[in-house]
Every structure is written in C-alpha cells, then in structure tokens.
Amino acid sequence: MNKLTFLGFLFGVLVTPKFIHAQENQELEVEQSSEVFLEEYSDAFQENFFEGLKQMGIRNYDRAITYFLECKRLQPQNTVVSFELAKFHLYDKQLILAQEYALEALNGEPENYWYAETLVDVVDANKSAIEEVKGNLPWSNVALRGNLAEIYYLNEDYLTAKAMLKGIKTSKKQEYLERKINDSIAHQQKKLVPGIKPNNVIASKELNNVEGYTAKIESLLASASDNAKLLATTEEAMERFPSQPYFYYANGTALNKNLKHNDAIEILETALDYLIDDRPLENAIYKELANAFTAINNTSKANMYLSKIK
C-alpha cells in the first residue's frame, strides 16, 4: 500500500459513522503526519487531495469529486484517486462511472482488499455479477481471487465465493476459507431439507457478538468437561467471525483433545495469520502447536514453537 493510499484510507475511516467518536484525535494525527505522507506529490496535487477529503468529511460529495478529478488530471495513474472517485460515484448512484474507476483502481493494485471490496459493492449495486467484469481484471492473480472469495463469504454469498477460488493454487489460509465456504453451503442445503437437523448445532440466541462467543468458549475451556460442545461452539464462532484468532486457537485446542492433531496444526497456524499484538494469546497458540507436533512425533517443530514462547 503506498503512502497516499494509506492516507486516503485513514480519512475514509474518519468519515465512517462508527468511528465518529474518535474523529478529533485521528484528524490531529493525520494533520501531524500529512507532510511525511505527501512529500512525493506536488503542491497542487496535495491541495486538491486534502480539499477533496475535507469535502468528503462534510458529505459535500459533488465538490469532493471536483477536487479529485483535478487530482486525476494531475496524476492519471494514481490508484487511490481512482478508488476515491469510485466510492463517490457509488454514493451518487452513478454506477457506470463508479465501476470504471473501481476497475481502474483494482487493475493498478490487484492485491488491495479494499479496492476489491469497493468493486463488489459497485457490482452488487448495479445488480450484476463479478463474472461480468472479470475480463477487465487480472483474473489469474491469486491474491485478488482470494480477496474476492473472502468478501463474498462475509456477504454470505457462498456459491460466488466458491467460484472465486476455482482453478487457482490456494494458500493454506485460502484452503481453510474454501472449507468454511463448503461447510456453509452444506449448512444452507440442510436447512432447505425438511426434517433434517444438523448435529451439534448450538443455539446462539445470546451468542450474537464476539464478546458473547468469547465468554462461552472461555467457560468451556475452563471446565474441560464437554469437548464436543467446545468444538461445535468454536466452529460456529469461526464461521460467524472468521478473523478472530482466539476462536481458531480454541478450535485447535478442541481438535488436539480429539486427537486430530494435523487438523489442529492447520487451524492454529491460521490463528497466527490473524494475530496482531497479543502476546498472551500468541504464547498459548505456540504451546498448543508444540503439543500437536509432539503428539505426531515431530519434536523439532515442537521445540521450535516452545522456543518462541516469551
């Protein structure tokens, strides 16, 4: 992600309603950092870019578009400008232009998740399908296809998500996503057949957020009395909140208890992929990975993970 892209995203966060309460502090941070981020751009470009973001912040989208079009004139290949223009035109229901700019941004940076998400939003608003624009994208890019698969999975469009991964060599993370997609499709199909009830489905009336699942899972881990329930609860938690590393850790722990050590290793390694700045959880994952590798007689890997515990 280049410097201007980062700054654009940061301003995008500032004007998102759920972040309004932190807006004043974030605006100060952006102001203090602006010179560093925009050193490589001309004064005219900087002036128009900041003015465009300012107009966006007060929801004056027509004026914001004018400033960003000037940025576009000054730097035609700048992907973050195309990204901002795609969002503005989407807000304004000018879907043909929104799609044009979204495709332009994504072609410039195919591995950018947020550009892919904006394109999906535009395609959905246009009541079309991603298949209709794939000819205008670097479709062989694995990261692009993986991002699209994750976006459609989170949108609960599991069939489209599955199609995004078809025919590409996937990473471990994408392979796990593909399994979750297949599980979700199977779950949907079971719900459509009268009289068939999935086994071990936990009523989740009060488990409607991350905190609720975390409390339930902590209780099950502490009691260590019903591993089947722990396994089912963690699977449901991962399906509903697929980027929470604690749920993967707990699922890996349950799999280890079920003697499914290879499956546990894969899930625990996925937990590390999602982990950010949480030393206690990181140590717990390393310990559980060491247990799994010890169980399959891979002492070198077990010792490697034990050495990482701090």
Secondary structure, 3 states (H helix, E strand, C coil): CCHHHHHHHHHHHHCCHHHHHHHHHHHHHHHHHHHHHCCCCCHHHHHHHHHHHHHHHCCCHHHHHHHHHHHHHHCCCCHHHHHHHHHHHHHCCCHHHHHHHHHHHHHHCCCCHHHHHHHHHHHHHCCCCHHHCHHHCCCCCHHHHHHHHHHHHHCCCHHHHHHHHCCCCCCHHHHHHHHHHHHHHHHHHHHHCCCCCCCCCCCCCCCCCHHHHHHHHHHHHHHCCCHHHHHHHHHHHHHHCCCCHHHHHHHHHHHHHCCCHHHHHHHHHHHHHHCCCCHHHHHHHHHHHHHHHHHCCCHHHHHHHHHHCC
